[in-house]
Amino acid sequence: MPIEGLTTPVRENHRFDERSLERYLRDHMSGFCGPLTVSQFLSGQSNPTFLLESSVGRFVMRKKPSGEILQSAHQVEREYRIMTALASTDVPVPRTYLLCEDTSVIGTAFFVMDFVEGRIMTEPLLPSLTRDERAAVYDSMVHTMVRLHKVDFHAIGLGNYGRPQGYIARQVARWTKQYRASEIIPIPEMDKLIVWMESHIPKDDETTIAHGDFRLGNLILQPKEPRVIAVLDWELSTLGHPLADLAWNCLGYHYPADLADGFSFAGQDLKALGIPSEEQYLAAYCRYARRPDVKDFLFFVAFAFFRSAAIAQGIAMRAKIGTASAPDAAEHGDRAARGAHIGWTIAQKL
C-alpha cells in the first residue's frame, strides 16, 4: 500500500516484472518471504526508488532507469558499495541486503536496503519545526557531514573508490561532458562558466569521501527528535574534496529570494528561525572538523552551481526521452539556466 504523500503506484515508464523480483528476493535475501507489494517513491530524479512491502517488513529498492542512459550515470553498484562499507563507521546509513547485476531479473541492476522509519524534510526553512528544533537539525546535519569527511576510506576498503588527487578538474571535465551530452537549448552563461571553471581550479587539494549531493532532502531525521539517523542517495559519491560537499550543502544561502521552490534563505530572519547564518554554519563545520578555515569557499559555491546546472540539464533530457524518475523532471531545463546564471554571477566576483 502506498505511503500517503511519499509513494505512488509504479509509474508506467518504470514498470518491471514484480513477480520476478519477488522470486529473486525469496531465493537470495535471507529471511525474505512474500507476498510482495511494490510502490514508487515520488522523490528521486535519477535512480527510480521503490518501496517493497512484504510479510517480514518494508524495504527500499534502488534501480537504474530503463532505456538509454548517459555514460557513467545511475551507478547503483557504487551506491551499494559505499553504503555497505560505511556500515562499519559512525556515518548513519540504511542497512544494505543485496545487489543484483543480473538484468534478466527486472531489466536493470538494482539493490535492496532497509526502509528507515523517520522524517525527510525537503524545505530548508523547516516550517513544521520549532526554533530550537531547527537549530538542532542544522547542527546534526553539519556534524554528520564532518563525520563522513573524517572517515578513513582506506580502512573500510574504499581506497580505490576514486582517484585521490585532481577531483575538481575531473569533475569539471565530467559534468561538462554530461552537460554537452544532454544539452537541449544553449545556455550562454554555462558556456562562460565552463571556461572560467577550467582556469580557476584551486591549487590546494584534499581528499575525503565526498557524498556529492549532501543536502537536507537526502537525510532522514529521527521520527520525534531533531537529529539525522540516515544519509541517502549516494549515487554521486566518490573520493573528492570535502568543500565541494560543504558548498553544495550551502546553496540555499546563495539562491535569490524569488526562487519558486522555497530553497532560498534570502530575506529570511534566520536568527529568529533558529537557522545558522552561512558564516555560523561554516564556523560549525570548521569546529567539528578541526580545521582553521574554508579557503576558496566561493569557488566551490560557483562550482556547485555549475554542477547543479549540468545535473538539471540531464534530468530535463531524461524527461524529453521518457526515462525521468520524478514527475517534475521537465521543469529542470529552466533550473539549468538559472543555476548557470547564478554560478556565473558568483564567478565574476572572484
Secondary structure by P-SEA (a helix, b strand, c coil): cccccccccccccccccaaaaaaaaaaccccccccbbbbbbccccccbbbbbbcccbbbbbbbccccccccccccaaaaaaaaaaacccccccccccccccccccccccbbbbbbcbbbbbcccccccccaaaaaaaaaaaaaaaaaaaacccccccccccccccaaaaaaaaaaaaaaaaacccccaaaaaaaaaaaaccccccccccccccccccccccccccccccccccccccccccaaaaaaaaacccccccccccccccccccccccccccaaaaaaaaaaaaccccccaaaaaaaaaaaaaaaaaaaaaaaaaaccccccccccaaaaaaaaaaaaaaaaaac
